[in-house]
Amino acid sequence: MAKKNKTDVHPAMDKTSSRVFHALASDPRRMMLVHLSQSTLTAGEIAARFDMAKPSISQHLSILENAELIEGEKKGQYIHYSLRPEALRHALKSMLETIDASAESKADSLDTGNAKAENKGKSKPKSSTADAEVSAKMPTKAKGDKVKKAEQPAPPPPQQMGLLDLLGMDA
């Protein structure tokens, strides 16, 4: 069996999406995105909002740029950073599509399993009068007894609200 490489990603996740989720894994980087969502800022202005060394700020900005979540534009001697939401939208959409496809697949397999269980019950031979007499002598279920799992109807699939809906983004 081949050993999985740490850099291997799920086929539904491209390299850009992988970099986006890596960038979002850090609290300071997420806060930088929040600050940049309000206005364009220089590295110095961003650093003033955090209690961390400037090289660390520079490293976080580099990771955000690599993930294409922000872009820097040189104006004079300063680089002004601004938000680029396209990469975030792309990563979230591809992740949601993967999750939705997985949920649909699970729902389909549940439906198939329920249909098999229903058909299995229909193929039983008719019971004889002797069986009816034996079952009549069997004790009936008390009020607190549990119903077998196969007798319970399957719950309807939950209504899903996408992450993009929660964020106010169009799918």
N, C-alpha and C positions, 0 to 999 in steps of 0.2 A: 504494500500500500504506500502510495507516494505521500510524502510529508507536505503539509500545506505551508506555503510561504506566508509570512506575515503581511506581505504586500498584496497577496491575492485578494480580490474583491468579488463580490457576488456579480454574476453576469448582468444583472439589472442596474448595477451601480457603475457608472463610468468614472474615469479618473477625476473629472471635475467635481462630481458629486462626492466622491470620497474625500477630496481636499476640503470641500465645503463643510462636511460633517466633522472632519478633523479640526478645522478652524473654529467651529461652533462649540467644540468640546471644552473650551476654556472660558471661564467667567470673565476675565479681563477683556478678552477679544469680543465677547458678546456685548459687554458694556461699551466698548469702542464703537461697535456698530450702532448701538443706541444713540451715542453722542453724534455720530456721523449722520444719522437719519434726520437730525435736527438742523445741521448746517455743515458746510465744508470747514475743515479744521487743518491746521498745520500740525506737525509732529510735536512741536513745543506746546501748542494749545491742548493737545491730547494729553501730553505728559503732565501738564499742570492739573489735570483732573484725576490723576492717579498717584498713589504713593508707591512709586516704583522707579528704578533707575532708568535713565534714558535709553541705554542699550537694550533693556528688556522691552521697552515701548517699541523700539525700532524692530526688534525680533517679531513681536506680535503683529505689527503693521506689515511686515514682510510675509508672514503666514497668511494674513487676510488678503494681501495683494495676489499671492500665489493661488489662492482659492478663487480669485476673481470676484471677491465680495466688495472690494474697494479699489479705487484707482487714484494714483497720484499725478497731479499736474504741476509742473514746475512754473512758478511765477516769481521772477526775480531770483532771489537767493533762497526762497522757501518752496517746499513742496506742499501743495494743498490737497488733502485727501477728501474724497467724496465716496458715497455709497453707490454700489452697483448691484441692485436687487435681482438682476436677471439670473445670475448663477444660483442664488438662493432659491428662486422660484423653480428653476430647472431641477435642482437636487430634491426639493420637496415633492415636486410632481412625480419624478421617477420613483421616489420612495413610496409615495401614496399609490401609484399604479401597481407596484410590486405587492404592497400590502392588500390592496383591493383584489388583485388577481388571486392571491393566496386565500383570502376570505371567501371568494367565490368558489374556489376549488374545494375548500373545506365544506362549504354549504352544499355543493353538488354531491360530495361523497356522503354527507349526512342524509341527503334526500335519497340517494341510491340505497344506503343502508336501511332507511325506513321502509322503502318500497320492498326490499328483500324480506324484511321482517313481516310486512303485511302479507306478502305472497306466501311466505312460509306458513302463516296461520291459516290461509285459505286452502292449502293443499292437504290438510289433515283429513283423514277419513271420518265419515259420520260416526258418531258414537252409538253404541247399541243400547238397548234398554237395560242390560246388565250394568253397563257403565253408568247410566243415569241413576240406577239404584244405589251404586257405590258412592257416587258423588252426593246423593241426597243424604247419606249417612255421615258424610264428612262434616266436621264442624265448620260453621260459617265464620267469616272474618269479623273480629270485633271492631268497634269504631276506631280504635287507635292503631290497628295493624297497618303496616306499610303496604302500599301497592307496588307490585313488581314494576321494574323499570320499563320492561317491554310494553306494559299496558298503558303507560303514560304517553299522551300525545307529545310530539316534538314541539318545543317552543318555536315561535316564529323567529326568523333571523332578525337581529337588532338593526334598527335604522342607523346608518353610519353617517357621521358628519365629518367631512374631510378636514385635514389640518389647514388647507388653503382657505376653506370657508371660515374657520376660526380666526385666521390671520387677516381676513378681508380681501384675499386675493382671488381673482377669477381663475377657474381651472383651465 
